[in-house]
Amino acid sequence: MIDRTEPATGIVAGVGGNTATLRAVRWAAREADRRHLSLDLVQVLPPSRRDHVLQAPQGRAAALLEQGRHVAVAAAPDVPVRLSVVTGVAGPALVHVAERAELLVLGSRSAAGDLDLTVGRIVGHAVGRSACPVVLVPQIWDPGAAHSGSVLVHVDGTRESVGAVAWAADVAERWRAPLEAIAVGARRGSEAAEQALRQRLSEAVAGATDRHPDLARHETVVWGNAAEAILEVSRRQARMIVLCSRGYGALTASFLGVTTQTVVRMASCPTAVLPPGVAEVWASRGARQVKEDA
C-alpha cells in the first residue's frame, strides 16, 4: 500500500468527508479484487497552480484518505491501495486522473432522492467526459447485497445502448450473474408495438450473446415511464443498473438525460453510466464480433 503520484491505471474512487464516498470505496475495492487491479483513492482539493497533478496527501486530506484506505483494506485485503490528492474543479480533475483507468467510482448522496447540486456537477461532467465507465454508488447501497442479483441494462434503440449491453454482459460474465436487458414502451400498444420492442432487445443483445454464449440472460419489455420502470425492475434484486449517456460536455445533472438523472438519484444499487465515447467503443466491439461470426 504505497502512496504515489503516477497515473492511475486500475480503479479510481473519489474520496470526500462523507459516508457516501466510503460506500463507493468499499464497492470499488471489491471490484478491484475481482479484476485483479489496484485501487487509487483520490481526494480533490481547491484549484491551485498545479491543477490535475497527483500529489502526496498531507494534513486533513491524508487523514480522510487513510480512513478510505481502512475501508478498502477491510473489504479487499489483497488489493494494492494508493492515496493521492489532486487540485482543481472536482469533475474535470477526477476525469483527468481516471483517463487511463478502467473504472471511475463516485459516491452519490441521494438517499432521499434529491441529488446534491455539487455532486450533480461532478456526476454530470464525469458521465459526459470520462474515458472509462462511471459507477455511482448510492449512500443507501447495502454492501450485504453485493453478491446477488442480475446486471440490469436499459436498451433504448440507440447505438450507445448497444455499447451499454456489451459492457454489461462483460461485467455479468465476470460476476457470474445473469444479464437482464429491458426495453420500455411509453404506452401499452398493439402486438406489433410490443414485437418492435422485442426486436430492439434482440438486436442489442445479439453481439453480447455471441461473445458470451454461456451467459444467462433475460429480455424484458415493460410499459410506462422509463426511469420508473428501470427502478421497479431493479428492486427485484438487481446488482447493478447499466445506462448510457449521450450528453457530451454535460456540466451539471440538469444536462443529463431525464432517465439517467432520475435513476442515479433514486437507485438503491450501484448505477454504471457509459459516457458517449466509451459506449461507442463497446458498441464497435460488439459490431465486430457479429461481423466476424457472420
NUDREN-395304 format. One record per residue (C-alpha): residue number from 0; residue in one letter; x, y, z. Coordinates in nm, 2 decimals. Example, Ala and Ser with C-alpha at 12.3 -4.5 7.8 and 13.67 -1.06 7.14 Angstrom:
BEGIN
+-----+------+--------+--------+--------+
: seq : type :     px :     py :     pz :
+-----+------+--------+--------+--------+
:   0 :    A :   1.23 :  -0.45 :   0.78 :
:   1 :    S :   1.37 :  -0.11 :   0.71 :
+-----+------+--------+--------+--------+
***
This chain:
BEGIN
+-----+------+--------+--------+--------+
: seq : type :     px :     py :     pz :
+-----+------+--------+--------+--------+
:   0 :    M :   0.00 :   0.00 :   0.00 :
:   1 :    I :   0.22 :   0.28 :  -0.13 :
:   2 :    D :   0.11 :   0.63 :  -0.18 :
:   3 :    R :   0.21 :   0.75 :  -0.53 :
:   4 :    T :   0.16 :   1.03 :  -0.78 :
:   5 :    E :   0.18 :   0.83 :  -1.10 :
:   6 :    P :  -0.11 :   0.80 :  -1.34 :
:   7 :    A :  -0.39 :   0.57 :  -1.22 :
:   8 :    T :  -0.44 :   0.26 :  -1.44 :
:   9 :    G :  -0.67 :   0.04 :  -1.22 :
:  10 :    I :  -0.99 :   0.17 :  -1.05 :
:  11 :    V :  -1.02 :   0.53 :  -0.93 :
:  12 :    A :  -1.25 :   0.62 :  -0.64 :
:  13 :    G :  -1.32 :   0.97 :  -0.53 :
:  14 :    V :  -1.30 :   1.03 :  -0.16 :
:  15 :    G :  -1.46 :   1.30 :   0.05 :
:  16 :    G :  -1.56 :   1.36 :   0.40 :
:  17 :    N :  -1.90 :   1.18 :   0.38 :
:  18 :    T :  -2.04 :   0.83 :   0.42 :
:  19 :    A :  -2.14 :   0.81 :   0.05 :
:  20 :    T :  -1.78 :   0.81 :  -0.07 :
:  21 :    L :  -1.69 :   0.54 :   0.18 :
:  22 :    R :  -1.96 :   0.32 :   0.04 :
:  23 :    A :  -1.81 :   0.39 :  -0.30 :
:  24 :    V :  -1.47 :   0.30 :  -0.18 :
:  25 :    R :  -1.60 :  -0.03 :  -0.04 :
:  26 :    W :  -1.76 :  -0.12 :  -0.37 :
:  27 :    A :  -1.45 :  -0.01 :  -0.57 :
:  28 :    A :  -1.22 :  -0.23 :  -0.35 :
:  29 :    R :  -1.43 :  -0.54 :  -0.41 :
:  30 :    E :  -1.44 :  -0.47 :  -0.78 :
:  31 :    A :  -1.06 :  -0.42 :  -0.79 :
:  32 :    D :  -1.02 :  -0.75 :  -0.62 :
:  33 :    R :  -1.24 :  -0.93 :  -0.88 :
:  34 :    R :  -1.05 :  -0.77 :  -1.17 :
:  35 :    H :  -0.70 :  -0.81 :  -1.00 :
:  36 :    L :  -0.64 :  -0.43 :  -1.03 :
:  37 :    S :  -0.50 :  -0.17 :  -0.80 :
:  38 :    L :  -0.73 :   0.09 :  -0.63 :
:  39 :    D :  -0.64 :   0.46 :  -0.64 :
:  40 :    L :  -0.82 :   0.67 :  -0.37 :
:  41 :    V :  -0.82 :   1.04 :  -0.47 :
:  42 :    Q :  -0.94 :   1.35 :  -0.30 :
:  43 :    V :  -0.99 :   1.67 :  -0.49 :
:  44 :    L :  -0.87 :   2.00 :  -0.33 :
:  45 :    P :  -0.94 :   2.36 :  -0.44 :
:  46 :    P :  -0.77 :   2.48 :  -0.76 :
:  47 :    S :  -0.40 :   2.58 :  -0.74 :
:  48 :    R :  -0.12 :   2.64 :  -0.98 :
:  49 :    R :  -0.07 :   2.27 :  -1.02 :
:  50 :    D :  -0.42 :   2.16 :  -1.11 :
:  51 :    H :  -0.47 :   1.80 :  -1.22 :
:  52 :    V :  -0.13 :   1.68 :  -1.10 :
:  53 :    L :  -0.14 :   1.39 :  -0.85 :
:  54 :    Q :   0.03 :   1.48 :  -0.52 :
:  55 :    A :   0.11 :   1.30 :  -0.20 :
:  56 :    P :  -0.17 :   1.37 :   0.06 :
:  57 :    Q :  -0.10 :   1.58 :   0.37 :
:  58 :    G :  -0.29 :   1.71 :   0.67 :
:  59 :    R :  -0.67 :   1.66 :   0.68 :
:  60 :    A :  -0.66 :   1.51 :   0.33 :
:  61 :    A :  -0.42 :   1.24 :   0.44 :
:  62 :    A :  -0.65 :   1.16 :   0.74 :
:  63 :    L :  -0.96 :   1.13 :   0.52 :
:  64 :    L :  -0.78 :   0.92 :   0.27 :
:  65 :    E :  -0.64 :   0.69 :   0.54 :
:  66 :    Q :  -1.00 :   0.64 :   0.65 :
:  67 :    G :  -1.08 :   0.54 :   0.30 :
:  68 :    R :  -0.78 :   0.30 :   0.29 :
:  69 :    H :  -0.90 :   0.14 :   0.61 :
:  70 :    V :  -1.24 :   0.07 :   0.45 :
:  71 :    A :  -1.08 :  -0.06 :   0.13 :
:  72 :    V :  -0.85 :  -0.30 :   0.32 :
:  73 :    A :  -1.13 :  -0.43 :   0.53 :
:  74 :    A :  -1.33 :  -0.51 :   0.21 :
:  75 :    A :  -1.05 :  -0.65 :   0.00 :
:  76 :    P :  -0.72 :  -0.71 :   0.19 :
:  77 :    D :  -0.52 :  -0.81 :  -0.11 :
:  78 :    V :  -0.59 :  -0.51 :  -0.33 :
:  79 :    P :  -0.30 :  -0.26 :  -0.36 :
:  80 :    V :  -0.43 :   0.08 :  -0.24 :
:  81 :    R :  -0.27 :   0.41 :  -0.33 :
:  82 :    L :  -0.36 :   0.75 :  -0.19 :
:  83 :    S :  -0.33 :   1.08 :  -0.38 :
:  84 :    V :  -0.47 :   1.43 :  -0.38 :
:  85 :    V :  -0.53 :   1.65 :  -0.69 :
:  86 :    T :  -0.63 :   2.01 :  -0.72 :
:  87 :    G :  -0.88 :   2.16 :  -0.95 :
:  88 :    V :  -1.25 :   2.16 :  -1.02 :
:  89 :    A :  -1.37 :   1.82 :  -0.89 :
:  90 :    G :  -1.54 :   1.68 :  -1.21 :
:  91 :    P :  -1.26 :   1.77 :  -1.46 :
:  92 :    A :  -0.99 :   1.67 :  -1.20 :
:  93 :    L :  -1.13 :   1.33 :  -1.14 :
:  94 :    V :  -1.19 :   1.27 :  -1.51 :
:  95 :    H :  -0.82 :   1.36 :  -1.58 :
:  96 :    V :  -0.70 :   1.13 :  -1.31 :
:  97 :    A :  -0.90 :   0.84 :  -1.45 :
:  98 :    E :  -0.81 :   0.89 :  -1.81 :
:  99 :    R :  -0.62 :   0.56 :  -1.81 :
: 100 :    A :  -0.83 :   0.38 :  -1.55 :
: 101 :    E :  -1.08 :   0.10 :  -1.61 :
: 102 :    L :  -1.34 :   0.25 :  -1.38 :
: 103 :    L :  -1.42 :   0.58 :  -1.21 :
: 104 :    V :  -1.63 :   0.52 :  -0.89 :
: 105 :    L :  -1.81 :   0.80 :  -0.72 :
: 106 :    G :  -2.05 :   0.82 :  -0.42 :
: 107 :    S :  -2.40 :   0.96 :  -0.46 :
: 108 :    R :  -2.55 :   1.13 :  -0.16 :
: 109 :    S :  -2.91 :   1.07 :  -0.29 :
: 110 :    A :  -3.06 :   0.87 :  -0.01 :
: 111 :    A :  -3.37 :   1.09 :  -0.01 :
: 112 :    G :  -3.39 :   1.10 :  -0.39 :
: 113 :    D :  -3.26 :   1.46 :  -0.41 :
: 114 :    L :  -2.92 :   1.49 :  -0.59 :
: 115 :    D :  -2.69 :   1.75 :  -0.42 :
: 116 :    L :  -2.60 :   2.03 :  -0.66 :
: 117 :    T :  -2.23 :   1.98 :  -0.61 :
: 118 :    V :  -2.25 :   1.61 :  -0.66 :
: 119 :    G :  -2.46 :   1.68 :  -0.96 :
: 120 :    R :  -2.19 :   1.89 :  -1.13 :
: 121 :    I :  -1.93 :   1.62 :  -1.06 :
: 122 :    V :  -2.15 :   1.34 :  -1.19 :
: 123 :    G :  -2.26 :   1.55 :  -1.49 :
: 124 :    H :  -1.91 :   1.61 :  -1.60 :
: 125 :    A :  -1.79 :   1.26 :  -1.53 :
: 126 :    V :  -2.06 :   1.09 :  -1.74 :
: 127 :    G :  -2.02 :   1.33 :  -2.02 :
: 128 :    R :  -1.64 :   1.33 :  -2.04 :
: 129 :    S :  -1.48 :   1.03 :  -1.87 :
: 130 :    A :  -1.27 :   0.79 :  -2.07 :
: 131 :    C :  -1.40 :   0.49 :  -1.88 :
: 132 :    P :  -1.73 :   0.38 :  -1.73 :
: 133 :    V :  -1.85 :   0.58 :  -1.43 :
: 134 :    V :  -2.00 :   0.38 :  -1.14 :
: 135 :    L :  -2.22 :   0.57 :  -0.90 :
: 136 :    V :  -2.27 :   0.41 :  -0.56 :
: 137 :    P :  -2.57 :   0.54 :  -0.36 :
: 138 :    Q :  -2.54 :   0.61 :   0.01 :
: 139 :    I :  -2.83 :   0.37 :   0.07 :
: 140 :    W :  -2.65 :   0.08 :  -0.10 :
: 141 :    D :  -2.65 :  -0.23 :   0.11 :
: 142 :    P :  -2.30 :  -0.40 :   0.08 :
: 143 :    G :  -2.45 :  -0.72 :   0.20 :
: 144 :    A :  -2.65 :  -0.75 :  -0.12 :
: 145 :    A :  -2.34 :  -0.71 :  -0.34 :
: 146 :    H :  -2.30 :  -1.07 :  -0.43 :
: 147 :    S :  -2.65 :  -1.14 :  -0.55 :
: 148 :    G :  -2.88 :  -1.02 :  -0.83 :
: 149 :    S :  -2.86 :  -0.95 :  -1.20 :
: 150 :    V :  -2.69 :  -0.69 :  -1.41 :
: 151 :    L :  -2.98 :  -0.48 :  -1.55 :
: 152 :    V :  -2.92 :  -0.28 :  -1.87 :
: 153 :    H :  -3.16 :  -0.04 :  -2.04 :
: 154 :    V :  -3.20 :  -0.07 :  -2.42 :
: 155 :    D :  -3.34 :   0.24 :  -2.59 :
: 156 :    G :  -3.27 :   0.16 :  -2.95 :
: 157 :    T :  -2.96 :   0.38 :  -2.98 :
: 158 :    R :  -2.61 :   0.26 :  -3.07 :
: 159 :    E :  -2.49 :   0.38 :  -2.73 :
: 160 :    S :  -2.73 :   0.14 :  -2.56 :
: 161 :    V :  -2.58 :  -0.14 :  -2.77 :
: 162 :    G :  -2.24 :  -0.05 :  -2.62 :
: 163 :    A :  -2.40 :  -0.05 :  -2.27 :
: 164 :    V :  -2.53 :  -0.40 :  -2.33 :
: 165 :    A :  -2.19 :  -0.52 :  -2.44 :
: 166 :    W :  -2.02 :  -0.38 :  -2.13 :
: 167 :    A :  -2.30 :  -0.51 :  -1.90 :
: 168 :    A :  -2.26 :  -0.86 :  -2.05 :
: 169 :    D :  -1.88 :  -0.84 :  -1.98 :
: 170 :    V :  -1.95 :  -0.75 :  -1.62 :
: 171 :    A :  -2.22 :  -1.01 :  -1.58 :
: 172 :    E :  -1.99 :  -1.29 :  -1.70 :
: 173 :    R :  -1.71 :  -1.17 :  -1.47 :
: 174 :    W :  -1.95 :  -1.17 :  -1.18 :
: 175 :    R :  -2.12 :  -1.50 :  -1.29 :
: 176 :    A :  -2.45 :  -1.31 :  -1.27 :
: 177 :    P :  -2.74 :  -1.31 :  -1.52 :
: 178 :    L :  -2.79 :  -1.03 :  -1.76 :
: 179 :    E :  -3.13 :  -0.86 :  -1.78 :
: 180 :    A :  -3.20 :  -0.63 :  -2.08 :
: 181 :    I :  -3.50 :  -0.41 :  -2.05 :
: 182 :    A :  -3.69 :  -0.21 :  -2.32 :
: 183 :    V :  -3.96 :   0.04 :  -2.21 :
: 184 :    G :  -4.25 :   0.14 :  -2.42 :
: 185 :    A :  -4.43 :   0.47 :  -2.33 :
: 186 :    R :  -4.78 :   0.31 :  -2.35 :
: 187 :    R :  -4.90 :  -0.04 :  -2.39 :
: 188 :    G :  -5.00 :  -0.06 :  -2.76 :
: 189 :    S :  -5.06 :  -0.32 :  -3.02 :
: 190 :    E :  -4.90 :  -0.66 :  -3.06 :
: 191 :    A :  -4.69 :  -0.50 :  -3.33 :
: 192 :    A :  -4.56 :  -0.24 :  -3.09 :
: 193 :    E :  -4.45 :  -0.50 :  -2.84 :
: 194 :    Q :  -4.29 :  -0.70 :  -3.12 :
: 195 :    A :  -4.09 :  -0.39 :  -3.22 :
: 196 :    L :  -3.96 :  -0.36 :  -2.87 :
: 197 :    R :  -3.86 :  -0.72 :  -2.85 :
: 198 :    Q :  -3.68 :  -0.69 :  -3.18 :
: 199 :    R :  -3.49 :  -0.39 :  -3.04 :
: 200 :    L :  -3.38 :  -0.60 :  -2.75 :
: 201 :    S :  -3.28 :  -0.90 :  -2.96 :
: 202 :    E :  -3.07 :  -0.68 :  -3.19 :
: 203 :    A :  -2.90 :  -0.51 :  -2.90 :
: 204 :    V :  -2.82 :  -0.83 :  -2.72 :
: 205 :    A :  -2.71 :  -1.03 :  -3.03 :
: 206 :    G :  -2.35 :  -0.93 :  -3.01 :
: 207 :    A :  -2.33 :  -0.99 :  -2.64 :
: 208 :    T :  -2.48 :  -1.34 :  -2.69 :
: 209 :    D :  -2.21 :  -1.42 :  -2.95 :
: 210 :    R :  -1.93 :  -1.30 :  -2.72 :
: 211 :    H :  -2.07 :  -1.47 :  -2.41 :
: 212 :    P :  -2.25 :  -1.78 :  -2.52 :
: 213 :    D :  -2.29 :  -1.93 :  -2.17 :
: 214 :    L :  -2.42 :  -1.61 :  -2.01 :
: 215 :    A :  -2.77 :  -1.64 :  -1.86 :
: 216 :    R :  -2.98 :  -1.36 :  -1.99 :
: 217 :    H :  -3.34 :  -1.23 :  -1.98 :
: 218 :    E :  -3.51 :  -0.99 :  -2.21 :
: 219 :    T :  -3.80 :  -0.79 :  -2.06 :
: 220 :    V :  -4.05 :  -0.55 :  -2.22 :
: 221 :    V :  -4.23 :  -0.31 :  -1.98 :
: 222 :    W :  -4.46 :  -0.01 :  -2.03 :
: 223 :    G :  -4.46 :   0.33 :  -1.87 :
: 224 :    N :  -4.21 :   0.59 :  -1.77 :
: 225 :    A :  -3.86 :   0.46 :  -1.85 :
: 226 :    A :  -3.69 :   0.57 :  -1.52 :
: 227 :    E :  -3.97 :   0.44 :  -1.31 :
: 228 :    A :  -3.98 :   0.11 :  -1.50 :
: 229 :    I :  -3.60 :   0.06 :  -1.46 :
: 230 :    L :  -3.61 :   0.14 :  -1.09 :
: 231 :    E :  -3.91 :  -0.10 :  -1.04 :
: 232 :    V :  -3.73 :  -0.39 :  -1.21 :
: 233 :    S :  -3.40 :  -0.31 :  -1.03 :
: 234 :    R :  -3.57 :  -0.36 :  -0.69 :
: 235 :    R :  -3.61 :  -0.72 :  -0.78 :
: 236 :    Q :  -3.25 :  -0.78 :  -0.66 :
: 237 :    A :  -3.06 :  -0.61 :  -0.94 :
: 238 :    R :  -2.69 :  -0.60 :  -0.85 :
: 239 :    M :  -2.62 :  -0.31 :  -1.09 :
: 240 :    I :  -2.80 :  -0.09 :  -1.33 :
: 241 :    V :  -2.62 :   0.00 :  -1.66 :
: 242 :    L :  -2.71 :   0.30 :  -1.87 :
: 243 :    C :  -2.55 :   0.50 :  -2.14 :
: 244 :    S :  -2.51 :   0.88 :  -2.16 :
: 245 :    R :  -2.54 :   1.08 :  -2.47 :
: 246 :    G :  -2.47 :   1.42 :  -2.31 :
: 247 :    Y :  -2.13 :   1.53 :  -2.44 :
: 248 :    G :  -1.99 :   1.81 :  -2.23 :
: 249 :    A :  -2.26 :   1.79 :  -1.96 :
: 250 :    L :  -2.16 :   2.00 :  -1.67 :
: 251 :    T :  -2.45 :   1.96 :  -1.43 :
: 252 :    A :  -2.71 :   1.69 :  -1.36 :
: 253 :    S :  -2.97 :   1.91 :  -1.53 :
: 254 :    F :  -2.80 :   1.84 :  -1.86 :
: 255 :    L :  -2.81 :   1.46 :  -1.82 :
: 256 :    G :  -3.09 :   1.27 :  -1.98 :
: 257 :    V :  -3.40 :   1.26 :  -1.76 :
: 258 :    T :  -3.39 :   0.88 :  -1.74 :
: 259 :    T :  -3.03 :   0.87 :  -1.63 :
: 260 :    Q :  -3.07 :   1.16 :  -1.39 :
: 261 :    T :  -3.37 :   1.00 :  -1.22 :
: 262 :    V :  -3.22 :   0.66 :  -1.19 :
: 263 :    V :  -2.90 :   0.79 :  -1.05 :
: 264 :    R :  -3.10 :   0.99 :  -0.79 :
: 265 :    M :  -3.33 :   0.71 :  -0.69 :
: 266 :    A :  -3.15 :   0.37 :  -0.73 :
: 267 :    S :  -3.07 :   0.17 :  -0.43 :
: 268 :    C :  -2.79 :  -0.03 :  -0.61 :
: 269 :    P :  -2.49 :   0.10 :  -0.79 :
: 270 :    T :  -2.55 :   0.25 :  -1.14 :
: 271 :    A :  -2.29 :   0.23 :  -1.41 :
: 272 :    V :  -2.31 :   0.50 :  -1.68 :
: 273 :    L :  -2.11 :   0.47 :  -2.00 :
: 274 :    P :  -2.01 :   0.81 :  -2.14 :
: 275 :    P :  -2.07 :   0.86 :  -2.51 :
: 276 :    G :  -1.71 :   0.78 :  -2.63 :
: 277 :    V :  -1.69 :   0.47 :  -2.40 :
: 278 :    A :  -2.03 :   0.34 :  -2.53 :
: 279 :    E :  -1.92 :   0.38 :  -2.89 :
: 280 :    V :  -1.60 :   0.17 :  -2.82 :
: 281 :    W :  -1.81 :  -0.11 :  -2.67 :
: 282 :    A :  -2.07 :  -0.09 :  -2.95 :
: 283 :    S :  -1.79 :  -0.12 :  -3.20 :
: 284 :    R :  -1.66 :  -0.43 :  -3.03 :
: 285 :    G :  -2.00 :  -0.59 :  -3.04 :
: 286 :    A :  -2.04 :  -0.50 :  -3.41 :
: 287 :    R :  -1.71 :  -0.65 :  -3.50 :
: 288 :    Q :  -1.79 :  -0.97 :  -3.32 :
: 289 :    V :  -2.12 :  -1.00 :  -3.51 :
: 290 :    K :  -1.94 :  -0.94 :  -3.84 :
: 291 :    E :  -1.67 :  -1.19 :  -3.77 :
: 292 :    D :  -1.92 :  -1.46 :  -3.68 :
: 293 :    A :  -2.15 :  -1.39 :  -3.98 :
+-----+------+--------+--------+--------+
***
